């Protein structure tokens, strides 16, 4: 989704992919809003997804239902709250702040017919406290590999709108470096793992921090597992360190692991801006001291393949 989870409403796409979609010659640096771009942002913001569902200590008292367009603001709020630790880090790269990006990208995701989004709602109020977003990818297809680019040719289903995913001009080179070589390795891992099979691709699992460690995320994910098992297809996802043990208990197997050193990159951000005479992000050095993001690709195979 950031790392893998900012906006995957925004992520498992990566820096190079997003940069490739920026039309810097067009008025106001407009961008084609494709499903790939929207997923990238979510991928970024959401590879924090594991922390939302790391425990199943209590039976969840929630109702799982299909998301409606009217849920978009509630979903965006869950997203933002669940990724709170990393919002400032990725805000240093984007012209818009995650709190402004997520509502727009969430609405775009809900309108895309390829997306399947379920929410966990409180039975007494129907308040949304968590959600899961996934695609079913057909045989011989891949979901652009999480970090691969798509054509920028516009179509009736891909309107041109003012960009809310634009990288700050002075940060584009650093953003490019931020993604290499990790993104290429992740693309290759995904393509090799699915190997042309039909599969479910879980893009995001997010739970409001006030409702975490109650089994809500596990209930959401179990719903998708049951759908995949009924279709006899594997399920692919990206896990953070916090959710790893849960995924293992649910039958997911490791495909590969990558680490994002937020400590290192926060210093690079500040050093880069200081050379340009730009100030304002100095707090990131202390804020992200010792912080790392761990992303794991995992697959739950069909029973006969395990």
Backbone torsions as a table, in degrees:
resi	resn	phi	psi	omega
1	UNK	NA	NA	NA
2	UNK	NA	-116.5	-168.3
3	UNK	10.7	-76.7	165.9
4	UNK	-121.4	-17.5	-176.8
5	UNK	-100.6	NA	NA
6	UNK	NA	-66.6	-177.3
7	UNK	-119.2	35.0	167.8
8	UNK	-57.5	17.3	110.4
9	UNK	-57.4	-24.0	177.9
10	UNK	-79.1	NA	NA
11	UNK	NA	NA	NA
12	UNK	NA	57.0	172.7
13	UNK	-95.0	172.3	-171.6
14	UNK	-132.6	174.3	-172.5
15	UNK	-50.5	-46.6	-178.1
16	UNK	-61.4	-40.7	-177.0
17	UNK	-60.9	-45.3	-178.0
18	UNK	-67.1	-44.4	-179.8
19	UNK	-58.9	-36.1	-178.3
20	UNK	-65.7	-19.6	-176.9
21	UNK	-91.5	-3.9	-177.3
22	UNK	-82.4	123.3	178.7
23	UNK	-98.4	83.8	-171.3
24	UNK	-71.3	-13.6	179.2
25	UNK	-87.8	-14.6	-177.7
26	UNK	-80.7	155.7	179.3
27	UNK	-55.2	134.9	177.1
28	UNK	61.1	20.4	179.6
29	UNK	50.2	59.8	-176.7
30	UNK	-77.2	163.5	-174.9
31	UNK	-138.5	144.7	172.6
32	UNK	-78.5	121.1	-178.8
33	UNK	-88.3	95.4	177.3
34	UNK	-102.1	165.2	178.1
35	UNK	-58.9	-34.9	-179.9
36	UNK	-62.6	-44.4	-179.2
37	UNK	-65.2	-45.7	179.5
38	UNK	-58.7	-44.4	-179.7
39	UNK	-64.6	-32.7	-179.3
40	UNK	-61.1	-47.4	-177.4
41	UNK	-62.7	-40.7	178.7
42	UNK	-66.3	-36.9	178.3
43	UNK	-59.4	-46.9	-179.9
44	UNK	-57.7	-51.5	-174.5
45	UNK	-74.5	-18.8	-169.7
46	UNK	-111.6	5.7	173.7
47	UNK	-72.7	10.1	169.3
48	UNK	-90.3	8.8	-173.1
49	UNK	-58.8	-32.5	-175.9
50	UNK	-62.2	-36.8	-178.3
51	UNK	-63.3	-18.8	-179.0
52	UNK	-78.9	-18.6	-171.3
53	UNK	-134.7	31.2	-170.1
54	UNK	-74.8	-9.3	-175.8
55	UNK	-140.2	150.1	175.8
56	UNK	-129.0	52.9	-172.6
57	UNK	-78.7	-14.1	-179.0
58	UNK	-143.0	149.4	178.3
59	UNK	-66.9	125.6	-176.3
60	UNK	-73.1	130.6	176.4
61	UNK	-100.3	66.8	-180.0
62	UNK	-133.3	159.7	175.6
63	UNK	-107.6	129.9	176.5
64	UNK	-93.8	123.2	-179.8
65	UNK	-142.8	166.1	177.0
66	UNK	-68.8	137.0	179.2
67	UNK	-69.2	145.6	175.5
68	UNK	-113.5	160.0	-178.7
69	UNK	-59.6	-31.6	178.1
70	UNK	-68.0	-9.8	178.0
71	UNK	-86.0	-3.9	-168.6
72	UNK	-58.2	-44.5	-179.4
73	UNK	-65.7	-39.2	179.3
74	UNK	-66.1	-40.6	177.7
75	UNK	-63.5	-44.0	179.6
76	UNK	-61.6	-38.0	178.7
77	UNK	-66.1	-40.4	176.4
78	UNK	-61.8	-45.6	179.0
79	UNK	-54.9	-52.5	-175.6
80	UNK	-62.8	-43.7	-178.9
81	UNK	-66.4	-40.8	-177.9
82	UNK	-67.5	-26.8	-177.9
83	UNK	-104.3	19.0	-172.3
84	UNK	-52.7	-38.5	-176.9
85	UNK	-59.3	-32.8	-171.5
86	UNK	-107.1	-0.9	-175.5
87	UNK	-60.3	-44.4	-178.1
88	UNK	-67.6	-34.9	180.0
89	UNK	-61.3	-50.2	-177.5
90	UNK	-77.5	-22.5	175.0
91	UNK	-63.6	-24.8	178.6
92	UNK	-66.2	-24.1	-179.4
93	UNK	-91.7	-37.0	-172.2
94	UNK	-91.9	146.9	176.3
95	UNK	-68.4	-31.4	176.4
96	UNK	-102.6	148.6	179.3
97	UNK	-81.0	149.0	177.2
98	UNK	-49.1	-35.2	-178.7
99	UNK	-64.9	-23.9	177.4
100	UNK	-93.2	-31.0	-179.1
101	UNK	-72.3	-44.0	-170.9
102	UNK	-60.7	-43.5	178.1
103	UNK	-60.4	-39.7	-179.5
104	UNK	-69.7	-45.1	-178.1
105	UNK	-69.5	-32.8	178.5
106	UNK	-65.7	-43.4	177.7
107	UNK	-61.1	-41.2	178.9
108	UNK	-63.5	-40.2	179.4
109	UNK	-65.3	-40.3	-179.8
110	UNK	-65.2	-28.7	-178.2
111	UNK	-84.4	-12.4	-178.7
112	UNK	-82.8	119.6	-175.4
113	UNK	-66.3	-17.1	179.6
114	UNK	-75.1	-20.1	-178.3
115	UNK	-84.3	139.1	170.2
116	UNK	-114.2	118.1	-178.0
117	UNK	-125.6	124.1	175.6
118	UNK	-113.2	147.2	177.2
119	UNK	-119.8	152.9	170.4
120	UNK	-101.1	119.3	-175.9
121	UNK	-121.6	146.2	176.0
122	UNK	-70.0	131.2	-174.3
123	UNK	-63.2	-32.2	-175.4
124	UNK	-79.2	-27.2	-175.2
125	UNK	-124.5	-11.8	-174.7
126	UNK	64.9	17.2	177.3
127	UNK	-69.3	134.0	-178.8
128	UNK	-80.3	124.7	179.9
129	UNK	-119.3	-1.3	178.1
130	UNK	-172.8	165.6	178.1
131	UNK	-156.8	160.7	172.6
132	UNK	-135.0	138.6	-179.2
133	UNK	-124.6	130.8	-179.4
134	UNK	-149.3	161.2	172.0
135	UNK	-121.5	153.3	168.4
136	UNK	-105.3	114.9	-175.2
137	UNK	-98.6	126.3	-176.4
138	UNK	-69.9	163.4	177.5
139	UNK	-57.6	140.9	-178.5
140	UNK	72.9	-5.0	175.8
141	UNK	-94.3	162.2	163.3
142	UNK	-135.0	160.9	179.4
143	UNK	-83.7	57.0	-176.5
144	UNK	59.4	18.8	-164.2
145	UNK	46.7	141.6	-172.4
146	UNK	-48.7	-28.0	-174.8
147	UNK	-115.0	2.6	-175.3
148	UNK	-82.6	152.0	-177.0
149	UNK	-84.5	164.4	175.3
150	UNK	-122.4	167.1	177.8
151	UNK	-60.9	143.3	178.8
152	UNK	-95.4	9.6	179.2
153	UNK	-69.2	126.9	-178.7
154	UNK	-73.6	158.8	175.2
155	UNK	-148.3	176.1	179.7
156	UNK	-62.0	-29.8	-179.2
157	UNK	-88.7	-3.5	179.8
158	UNK	-126.1	78.1	-176.1
159	UNK	-68.7	152.0	174.4
160	UNK	-89.3	126.1	179.5
161	UNK	-134.5	159.6	176.3
162	UNK	-55.4	133.9	-174.5
163	UNK	-69.2	131.9	169.3
164	UNK	-111.8	8.7	-179.9
165	UNK	-117.0	16.9	-175.4
166	UNK	-69.7	132.1	172.8
167	UNK	-76.7	140.6	176.4
168	UNK	-56.3	134.0	-176.5
169	UNK	-52.1	-40.6	-176.9
170	UNK	-77.4	-6.2	-178.5
171	UNK	-106.4	-1.0	-173.6
172	UNK	-61.9	-42.8	-179.2
173	UNK	-65.6	-42.8	179.6
174	UNK	-66.4	-37.9	177.6
175	UNK	-62.0	-39.3	177.4
176	UNK	-62.0	-45.8	180.0
177	UNK	-66.1	-33.6	-179.4
178	UNK	-58.1	-31.4	-175.3
179	UNK	-91.3	-10.0	-174.7
180	UNK	-106.2	145.7	-5.3
181	UNK	-89.2	11.1	-173.3
182	UNK	-54.8	-44.9	-173.8
183	UNK	-64.1	-38.4	179.4
184	UNK	-65.7	-40.8	179.2
185	UNK	-64.6	-39.8	-179.5
186	UNK	-68.7	-40.3	176.6
187	UNK	-58.3	-48.3	-178.0
188	UNK	-63.0	-40.6	179.9
189	UNK	-61.5	-45.9	-179.5
190	UNK	-62.5	-49.6	-177.3
191	UNK	-61.1	-43.9	-179.9
192	UNK	-66.0	-36.7	-176.7
193	UNK	-69.4	-46.7	-177.7
194	UNK	-74.6	-33.4	170.9
195	UNK	48.9	44.0	176.3
196	UNK	79.3	2.0	-179.6
197	UNK	-77.0	149.0	164.9
198	UNK	-66.3	137.6	-177.0
199	UNK	-157.0	159.8	171.0
200	UNK	-91.3	132.8	179.1
201	UNK	-113.4	106.6	178.7
202	UNK	-83.6	114.6	-177.1
203	UNK	-87.2	-41.8	-177.2
204	UNK	-144.4	142.2	163.7
205	UNK	-133.4	117.2	-176.9
206	UNK	-133.5	140.5	177.5
207	UNK	-133.0	136.4	175.3
208	UNK	-53.9	130.5	-178.9
209	UNK	-51.8	-31.7	-180.0
210	UNK	-70.5	-13.4	-178.6
211	UNK	-120.3	13.2	177.3
212	UNK	-76.1	163.6	179.5
213	UNK	62.3	30.6	176.3
214	UNK	-124.9	7.7	178.9
215	UNK	85.8	7.6	-177.6
216	UNK	-66.0	-49.1	-180.0
217	UNK	-62.6	-39.4	178.9
218	UNK	-63.4	-37.7	178.8
219	UNK	-66.8	-39.9	176.6
220	UNK	-61.6	-48.2	-177.6
221	UNK	-67.0	-37.5	179.1
222	UNK	-61.8	-32.8	177.3
223	UNK	-60.5	-43.1	179.9
224	UNK	-70.9	-37.9	177.7
225	UNK	-58.9	-42.6	180.0
226	UNK	-64.7	-37.8	177.2
227	UNK	-64.7	-45.0	179.7
228	UNK	-63.7	-43.9	179.9
229	UNK	-62.1	-38.5	179.5
230	UNK	-64.1	-33.0	178.5
231	UNK	-90.5	-2.8	179.7
232	UNK	59.1	46.8	178.3
233	UNK	-128.1	154.0	178.2
234	UNK	-76.7	165.5	179.5
235	UNK	-123.5	127.0	-179.0
236	UNK	-109.3	142.3	174.5
237	UNK	-155.3	170.2	174.0
238	UNK	-112.4	127.2	-175.4
239	UNK	-113.6	143.1	169.6
240	UNK	-92.3	172.7	-178.4
241	UNK	-60.9	-36.1	-175.2
242	UNK	-65.9	-34.0	-176.6
243	UNK	-96.2	0.5	-171.5
244	UNK	-58.0	-48.1	-176.8
245	UNK	-62.8	-37.7	177.5
246	UNK	-62.6	-46.2	-179.1
247	UNK	-61.4	-39.6	177.7
248	UNK	-61.9	-42.0	179.8
249	UNK	-63.8	-30.0	-179.5
250	UNK	-86.2	4.2	173.3
251	UNK	98.5	8.5	178.7
252	UNK	-79.6	145.0	-179.6
253	UNK	-117.0	148.7	-178.4
254	UNK	-69.5	139.8	172.3
255	UNK	-115.4	-34.0	-179.3
256	UNK	-179.0	156.5	-177.5
257	UNK	-132.0	137.0	178.1
258	UNK	-135.1	145.1	-179.1
259	UNK	-118.4	134.1	172.8
260	UNK	-104.9	120.6	-178.7
261	UNK	-90.1	88.8	-179.1
262	UNK	-63.7	-32.0	176.4
263	UNK	-58.0	-53.5	-179.2
264	UNK	-60.7	-47.8	-174.6
265	UNK	-72.7	-28.2	175.4
266	UNK	-65.2	-37.8	176.8
267	UNK	-67.0	-39.7	178.0
268	UNK	-63.0	-39.4	178.1
269	UNK	-59.8	-49.9	-177.5
270	UNK	-65.1	-44.5	179.6
271	UNK	-61.9	-42.6	179.9
272	UNK	-62.4	-44.6	-178.6
273	UNK	-71.3	-34.7	178.4
274	UNK	-62.9	-37.8	177.5
275	UNK	-63.1	-27.6	-180.0
276	UNK	-93.4	1.9	-178.8
277	UNK	76.1	22.4	-179.2
278	UNK	-102.7	132.2	179.2
279	UNK	-124.5	164.9	175.9
280	UNK	131.5	-20.5	-178.2
281	UNK	-109.5	14.3	-177.1
282	UNK	-58.2	-30.5	-178.6
283	UNK	-63.2	-20.2	-177.5
284	UNK	-61.9	-31.8	-177.9
285	UNK	-60.4	-46.6	179.3
286	UNK	-76.6	-38.2	-177.0
287	UNK	-61.4	-35.0	-176.3
288	UNK	-112.4	21.3	176.3
289	UNK	-63.4	123.1	178.9
290	UNK	77.3	6.3	-176.7
291	UNK	-92.3	131.6	174.6
292	UNK	-130.8	148.9	170.4
293	UNK	-107.0	130.5	177.3
294	UNK	-111.7	124.8	-179.5
295	UNK	-119.3	129.3	177.9
296	UNK	-122.5	131.8	168.1
297	UNK	-83.7	133.4	-178.4
298	UNK	-138.1	151.4	179.1
299	UNK	-135.1	136.4	170.1
300	UNK	-106.7	112.0	-173.7
301	UNK	-80.5	162.5	169.3
302	UNK	-59.7	150.1	-173.3
303	UNK	-52.8	-42.5	-176.6
304	UNK	-72.8	-14.0	-180.0
305	UNK	-92.0	-13.2	-175.9
306	UNK	-74.5	NA	NA
